Amino acid sequence: MTHPTLAELLEFDRQHLWHPYSSLVNPPPVFAVKSASGTTIQLEDGREVVDAMASWWSVIHGYNHPRLTAALHKQVDALAHVMFGGLTHRPAVELGSKLIEIAPPGLEHLFFSDSGSVAVEVAIKQSLQYWHAQGASRKRKLLTVCGGYHGDTFGAMAVCDPVNGMHGLFTDVLTKHVFADKPAIGFREQWDESAFENIEQTLENNREEIAAVIIEPIVQGAGGMSFYHTEYLRKLRRLCDEHDTLLIFDEIATGFGRTGKLFACEQAAVSPDIMCLGKALTGGYMSLAATLCTHKIAHTISSNEPGVFMHGPTFMANPMACAVALESVNLLLESPWKSAVATIEATLKKGLERCREMPAVKDVRVLGAIGVVELRSPLDMHRVSEMFVQRGVWLRPFGKLVYVMPPYVITTQELQKVIAAIIDVVADPPLLN
């Protein structure tokens, strides 16, 4: 069997393979990867790039970590997969126990799924079935805020930003939920009570039909990479309690240390009724997600008609994914991750500050291991990726945003290289007209 040349490989990819949010008629450039180790991706053409994206925020320990690789090798030799219906296994039980142990207080039950979008679907279904079990048939809608992103499946799309999000094409066929204004007070800005009035009034006006509020705590990720005030979450928790409404936190992007706390909701010292996890859960090795909930929710669903939770993925709690996830969580907890994230934050704050005075830049913001340069106009994605690769850096900007979410093991020298590339590109960015 002959292997295709690099040119043949890329041509087949261009002709036949869809990439995320891309066109087959006018596809963006893609770069073939040969291998990866630590924070470095080696391309098939011989170039090497520092990954400042952690493969969409998941590879927190870097690539090819020996402990994670060994855990996966060990598990595949024993049990690669078995259905979770009527069967269980040690990796799932041990991972479930660990996640419940480290989760915010009150989250005592866990449902495994395959991806972050499905974890959100599970959370939505849990909230609706919880109220169905109590005969509250009118509670069929969710309340969320503009600027949010929760995934690409239909239930998840329905609670993403309805105007400026990525799913406007499907508006007419999505479930109609209730939206409040985007949180307006930044993470480090002075709190203003008026900033909470809109969501407070929106919930009060729709309380009879709202099953749950769903929100990304502190960080709105793919919907705009903005950071909002902790008091917003504290007031939201109290508001949901006052109106007997469930509160769902989508920690898929923020969980496992990204903001400087193990979970972003810890920034406000509040716990949700339901929490979604994904992305960094396995350290980027395999797709796995989890939805945690309180005993009250689980008991109510399980004790009333139909008596079971109506969901069950084929690859639920895959043993290999659970084994590598358990090793990833333990590796994180045993590492100096807090100081690593603090160093990343300090380096990004100092380094990206130079962008603030550039004509093309609207804002610069940093929180934990997240750095964002927001431009005044959208970037030309067909040109900007190659510009960063030429500078030895892998970044995947979108819209008006150039953002950094690196592995926690990135060195200061590597991060300085990333910052220098951003400064260089942002000084004269390839903008769309």
Backbone hydrogen bonds, N-H to C=O, Kabsch-Sander energy under -0.5 kcal/mol:
donor,donor_aa,acceptor,acceptor_aa,energy
9,L,5,T,-2.7
10,L,6,L,-2.5
11,E,7,A,-2.1
12,F,8,E,-2.5
13,D,9,L,-2.2
14,R,10,L,-2.5
15,Q,11,E,-2.2
16,H,12,F,-2.4
17,L,12,F,-0.5
17,L,13,D,-1.9
18,W,16,H,-0.5
22,S,19,H,-1.1
34,K,42,Q,-3.0
35,S,42,Q,-1.6
37,S,40,T,-2.4
38,G,63,Y,-2.4
40,T,37,S,-2.4
41,I,49,V,-2.8
42,Q,35,S,-2.9
42,Q,40,T,-0.5
43,L,41,I,-0.6
43,L,47,R,-3.2
44,E,32,A,-2.7
46,G,43,L,-1.9
49,V,41,I,-2.4
50,V,392,G,-2.3
51,D,39,T,-3.3
51,D,49,V,-0.5
52,A,50,V,-0.9
52,A,394,W,-2.1
57,W,53,M,-3.3
58,S,54,A,-2.1
58,S,55,S,-0.6
59,V,54,A,-2.5
60,I,58,S,-2.0
62,G,59,V,-1.1
63,Y,38,G,-3.6
65,H,62,G,-0.5
69,T,65,H,-2.8
70,A,66,P,-2.2
71,A,67,R,-2.0
72,L,68,L,-1.9
73,H,69,T,-2.4
74,K,70,A,-2.6
75,Q,71,A,-1.9
76,V,72,L,-2.4
77,D,73,H,-1.4
78,A,74,K,-0.8
78,A,75,Q,-0.6
79,L,75,Q,-3.3
86,G,84,F,-0.9
93,V,89,H,-1.9
94,E,90,R,-2.9
95,L,91,P,-2.2
96,G,92,A,-2.6
97,S,93,V,-2.3
98,K,94,E,-2.0
99,L,95,L,-2.7
100,I,96,G,-2.2
101,E,97,S,-1.8
102,I,98,K,-1.9
103,A,99,L,-1.5
107,L,104,P,-1.4
108,E,106,G,-0.9
108,E,293,C,-1.5
109,H,293,C,-2.0
111,F,291,T,-2.3
113,S,289,A,-2.4
119,A,115,S,-2.1
120,V,116,G,-1.9
121,E,117,S,-2.1
122,V,118,V,-2.7
123,A,119,A,-2.0
124,I,120,V,-2.6
125,K,121,E,-2.7
126,Q,122,V,-2.7
127,S,123,A,-2.2
128,L,124,I,-2.2
129,Q,125,K,-2.9
130,Y,126,Q,-2.3
131,W,127,S,-1.4
132,H,128,L,-2.2
133,A,129,Q,-2.4
134,Q,130,Y,-0.5
134,Q,131,W,-0.8
135,G,132,H,-1.6
136,A,131,W,-2.3
137,S,135,G,-1.6
139,K,136,A,-1.5
140,R,138,R,-1.8
140,R,209,E,-0.8
141,K,209,E,-2.4
143,L,212,A,-2.5
144,T,178,V,-2.3
146,C,180,A,-2.2
148,G,145,V,-0.9
157,M,153,T,-3.5
158,A,154,F,-1.5
159,V,156,A,-1.4
160,C,157,M,-1.7
161,D,148,G,-2.4
165,G,161,D,-0.7
170,F,167,H,-1.7
171,T,168,G,-1.6
173,V,170,F,-1.7
174,L,170,F,-1.1
174,L,171,T,-0.7
177,H,175,T,-0.8
178,V,142,L,-2.7
180,A,144,T,-2.4
186,G,184,A,-0.6
187,F,227,F,-1.0
189,E,186,G,-1.1
195,A,192,D,-2.1
196,F,193,E,-1.7
197,E,194,S,-1.0
200,E,196,F,-2.0
201,Q,197,E,-2.7
202,T,198,N,-2.4
203,L,199,I,-2.4
204,E,200,E,-2.1
205,N,201,Q,-2.4
206,N,202,T,-1.1
207,R,203,L,-0.6
207,R,204,E,-0.6
209,E,206,N,-1.9
210,I,206,N,-0.9
211,A,141,K,-3.5
211,A,209,E,-0.7
212,A,141,K,-0.9
213,V,246,L,-2.6
214,I,143,L,-2.2
215,I,248,I,-2.0
219,V,217,P,-2.6
220,Q,218,I,-0.6
220,Q,226,S,-2.9
221,G,219,V,-0.8
224,G,221,G,-2.4
225,M,220,Q,-0.6
225,M,221,G,-3.0
226,S,220,Q,-1.4
228,Y,218,I,-2.6
229,H,185,I,-2.0
232,Y,229,H,-0.9
233,L,229,H,-0.7
234,R,230,T,-1.9
235,K,231,E,-2.6
236,L,232,Y,-2.0
237,R,233,L,-2.4
238,R,234,R,-1.8
239,L,235,K,-2.5
240,C,236,L,-2.5
241,D,237,R,-1.9
242,E,238,R,-2.4
243,H,239,L,-1.8
244,D,241,D,-1.0
245,T,240,C,-2.9
246,L,211,A,-1.6
248,I,213,V,-3.6
249,F,274,I,-2.6
250,D,215,I,-2.3
250,D,248,I,-0.5
251,E,249,F,-1.0
251,E,276,C,-1.7
255,G,251,E,-2.6
256,F,262,L,-1.6
257,G,261,K,-0.6
257,G,262,L,-1.7
258,R,254,T,-0.6
259,T,254,T,-0.6
259,T,261,K,-0.6
260,G,257,G,-1.5
260,G,261,K,-0.5
266,E,263,F,-1.9
267,Q,264,A,-2.0
268,A,265,C,-1.2
270,V,265,C,-1.6
273,D,247,L,-2.7
274,I,247,L,-1.8
275,M,292,L,-2.5
276,C,249,F,-2.4
277,L,290,A,-3.1
280,A,252,I,-0.6
281,L,278,G,-1.8
282,T,279,K,-0.9
283,G,280,A,-1.5
284,G,279,K,-0.6
285,Y,282,T,-1.1
288,L,286,M,-0.5
289,A,113,S,-2.2
290,A,277,L,-2.0
291,T,111,F,-2.5
292,L,275,M,-3.0
293,C,109,H,-2.2
294,T,273,D,-1.3
295,H,106,G,-0.5
298,A,294,T,-2.2
299,H,295,H,-3.1
300,T,296,K,-2.2
301,I,297,I,-2.4
302,S,298,A,-2.1
303,S,299,H,-1.4
304,N,300,T,-0.6
304,N,301,I,-0.6
307,G,301,I,-0.5
307,G,304,N,-2.7
311,H,309,F,-1.9
316,M,313,P,-1.4
318,N,315,F,-1.3
320,M,80,A,-1.0
322,C,318,N,-2.7
323,A,319,P,-2.5
324,V,320,M,-2.3
325,A,321,A,-2.1
326,L,322,C,-2.5
327,E,323,A,-1.9
328,S,324,V,-2.2
329,V,325,A,-2.7
330,N,326,L,-2.4
331,L,327,E,-2.5
332,L,328,S,-2.3
333,L,329,V,-2.5
334,E,330,N,-1.9
335,S,331,L,-0.8
335,S,332,L,-1.0
337,W,332,L,-0.6
337,W,335,S,-1.5
340,A,336,P,-2.0
341,V,337,W,-2.8
342,A,338,K,-2.2
343,T,339,S,-2.2
344,I,340,A,-2.2
345,E,341,V,-2.7
346,A,342,A,-2.4
347,T,343,T,-2.5
348,L,344,I,-2.6
349,K,345,E,-2.6
350,K,346,A,-2.1
351,G,347,T,-2.6
352,L,348,L,-2.8
353,E,349,K,-0.8
354,R,351,G,-0.9
355,C,352,L,-2.0
356,R,353,E,-1.3
358,M,355,C,-1.9
361,V,358,M,-1.6
362,K,374,E,-3.3
363,D,374,E,-1.8
365,R,372,V,-2.3
367,L,370,I,-2.2
369,A,258,R,-2.6
370,I,367,L,-0.8
371,G,404,V,-2.4
372,V,365,R,-2.9
373,V,402,V,-3.0
374,E,363,D,-2.9
374,E,372,V,-0.5
375,L,373,V,-0.5
375,L,400,K,-3.5
376,R,360,A,-2.3
379,L,399,G,-2.9
380,D,430,P,-3.7
381,M,379,L,-1.0
383,R,380,D,-1.5
384,V,380,D,-2.4
385,S,381,M,-0.8
387,M,383,R,-1.6
388,F,384,V,-1.8
389,V,385,S,-2.4
390,Q,386,E,-2.5
391,R,387,M,-0.6
391,R,388,F,-0.7
392,G,389,V,-2.1
393,V,388,F,-2.2
394,W,50,V,-3.1
395,L,393,V,-0.7
398,F,401,L,-1.8
401,L,398,F,-2.7
402,V,373,V,-2.6
403,Y,401,L,-0.6
404,V,371,G,-3.1
405,M,52,A,-2.5
408,Y,60,I,-2.0
409,V,60,I,-0.6
410,I,407,P,-1.6
415,L,411,T,-2.5
416,Q,412,T,-2.4
417,K,413,Q,-1.6
418,V,414,E,-1.9
419,I,415,L,-2.7
420,A,416,Q,-2.6
421,A,417,K,-1.9
422,I,418,V,-2.2
423,I,419,I,-2.7
424,D,420,A,-2.2
425,V,421,A,-2.5
426,V,422,I,-3.2
427,A,423,I,-1.5
428,D,424,D,-0.5
428,D,425,V,-1.0
431,L,429,P,-1.3
432,L,378,P,-2.6
